[in-house]
Amino acid sequence: MTSAPAIGFEYRPSRWLRRTLVLVAALALLAVALSALPMWLKLLLAVLVLLATWHALRRLAAGPVVAAGWGADDAWTLRMRNHDDMAATLASSRVLGAFVLLRLRTAERGMQVLLLAPDNSDADIRRRLRMRLATIQPGEALPRL
């Protein structure tokens, strides 16, 4: 059997994920506002929701990975924002419809999570990744999310 070709792609965080996060935060604020809690507790919970949302959006925007590649020899390489290339191993993966979620472990930076969605990646890249991820043998089974 011939080896699978290398797959490489640039990565940026999904705008859909950010928008969904903001929508969920807005719904949480609405739920707090409509609850029968005392006003001081409503204000406290609203501030907590806003801080958590702000923190999550900052973490998404400051993601260190700008590109990734999966070589024919099953080795992963991550290109970081500071232009360093880092070796990584695939810890787990999940295909959710048109989305591909990858968890890659690096020695220097720990776990890096990449969400490939229709708004931040090419459909052909996601298709090739899905096909190649499906070829992983059960003996090489990765822990699924």
C-alpha positions as CSV (number, residue, x, y, z in Angstrom):
1,M,0.0,0.0,0.0
2,T,1.3,3.4,-0.9
3,S,1.7,6.0,1.9
4,A,-0.8,8.8,2.2
5,P,0.2,12.1,0.9
6,A,1.1,14.9,3.3
7,I,-1.7,17.3,4.3
8,G,-0.9,20.8,5.3
9,F,-3.1,23.8,6.1
10,E,-3.0,27.2,7.5
11,Y,-5.1,27.6,10.7
12,R,-7.0,30.5,12.2
13,P,-9.8,30.2,14.9
14,S,-13.3,29.7,13.6
15,R,-15.5,32.8,13.4
16,W,-18.5,30.5,13.9
17,L,-17.1,29.3,17.2
18,R,-16.7,32.9,18.4
19,R,-20.2,33.8,17.3
20,T,-21.7,30.8,19.0
21,L,-19.8,31.7,22.2
22,V,-21.2,35.2,22.1
23,L,-24.7,33.8,21.4
24,V,-24.5,31.4,24.4
25,A,-23.3,34.2,26.6
26,A,-26.2,36.4,25.5
27,L,-28.6,33.6,26.3
28,A,-27.0,33.1,29.7
29,L,-27.4,36.9,30.4
30,L,-31.0,36.7,29.4
31,A,-31.6,33.7,31.7
32,V,-30.0,35.6,34.6
33,A,-32.0,38.7,33.9
34,L,-35.3,36.8,33.7
35,S,-34.6,34.8,36.9
36,A,-36.2,35.5,40.2
37,L,-32.8,36.1,41.9
38,P,-32.2,39.2,44.0
39,M,-30.8,42.1,41.9
40,W,-27.3,41.9,43.6
41,L,-27.0,38.3,42.6
42,K,-28.2,39.0,39.1
43,L,-25.5,41.6,38.7
44,L,-22.8,39.4,40.1
45,L,-23.8,36.5,37.7
46,A,-23.9,38.9,34.8
47,V,-20.4,40.2,35.5
48,L,-19.2,36.6,35.8
49,V,-20.7,35.6,32.5
50,L,-19.2,38.7,30.8
51,L,-15.7,38.0,32.3
52,A,-15.8,34.3,31.3
53,T,-16.9,35.2,27.8
54,W,-14.2,37.9,27.5
55,H,-11.5,35.4,28.8
56,A,-12.6,32.7,26.3
57,L,-12.6,35.1,23.4
58,R,-9.2,36.3,24.3
59,R,-7.8,32.7,24.5
60,L,-9.3,31.9,21.1
61,A,-7.8,35.0,19.5
62,A,-4.4,34.4,21.0
63,G,-4.1,30.8,19.8
64,P,-0.4,30.1,19.1
65,V,-0.9,27.8,16.1
66,V,-1.0,29.3,12.6
67,A,-0.4,26.2,10.4
68,A,-0.3,22.5,10.7
69,G,0.9,19.6,8.6
70,W,0.5,15.8,8.7
71,G,3.3,14.1,6.9
72,A,3.3,10.9,4.9
73,D,5.2,9.3,7.8
74,D,2.3,10.2,10.2
75,A,4.3,12.9,11.9
76,W,2.5,16.2,12.8
77,T,4.2,19.5,12.6
78,L,2.7,22.7,14.0
79,R,3.9,26.2,12.9
80,M,3.5,28.6,15.8
81,R,2.8,32.3,15.7
82,N,6.5,33.1,16.5
83,H,7.5,31.1,13.3
84,D,8.8,28.1,15.3
85,D,8.0,24.6,13.9
86,M,7.1,22.1,16.6
87,A,6.7,18.3,16.4
88,A,3.3,17.1,17.7
89,T,1.4,13.8,18.1
90,L,-2.2,13.3,17.5
91,A,-3.8,12.7,20.9
92,S,-7.4,12.4,19.6
93,S,-9.7,13.4,16.8
94,R,-13.4,13.8,16.2
95,V,-15.4,14.3,13.1
96,L,-18.7,16.1,13.7
97,G,-20.4,16.5,10.3
98,A,-18.5,19.2,8.4
99,F,-16.3,19.9,11.4
100,V,-13.0,18.2,12.3
101,L,-11.6,18.5,15.8
102,L,-8.0,17.7,16.4
103,R,-6.1,17.5,19.7
104,L,-2.4,17.6,19.1
105,R,0.1,17.2,21.9
106,T,3.5,19.0,21.8
107,A,6.4,18.6,24.3
108,E,6.9,22.3,24.7
109,R,3.4,23.7,24.7
110,G,1.2,20.8,25.8
111,M,-2.2,20.2,24.2
112,Q,-3.3,22.2,21.2
113,V,-6.9,22.0,20.0
114,L,-7.7,22.8,16.4
115,L,-11.3,23.1,15.2
116,L,-11.5,22.9,11.4
117,A,-14.9,24.3,10.3
118,P,-16.3,25.5,7.0
119,D,-15.4,29.1,7.8
120,N,-11.7,28.6,8.5
121,S,-10.6,25.7,6.3
122,D,-11.1,24.3,2.8
123,A,-13.6,21.6,2.3
124,D,-11.0,19.5,0.5
125,I,-8.6,19.7,3.4
126,R,-11.3,18.6,5.8
127,R,-12.3,15.7,3.5
128,R,-8.7,14.5,3.2
129,L,-8.3,14.7,6.9
130,R,-11.5,12.7,7.5
131,M,-10.4,10.1,5.0
132,R,-6.9,9.7,6.5
133,L,-8.2,9.7,10.1
134,A,-10.6,6.9,9.1
135,T,-7.6,4.8,8.1
136,I,-6.1,4.7,11.6
137,Q,-6.2,1.0,12.6
138,P,-8.0,-0.1,15.8
139,G,-4.7,-1.3,17.2
140,E,-3.4,2.3,16.8
141,A,-6.6,3.6,18.3
142,L,-6.5,7.1,19.5
143,P,-8.6,8.1,22.5
144,R,-11.7,9.7,21.1
145,L,-13.1,12.9,22.6
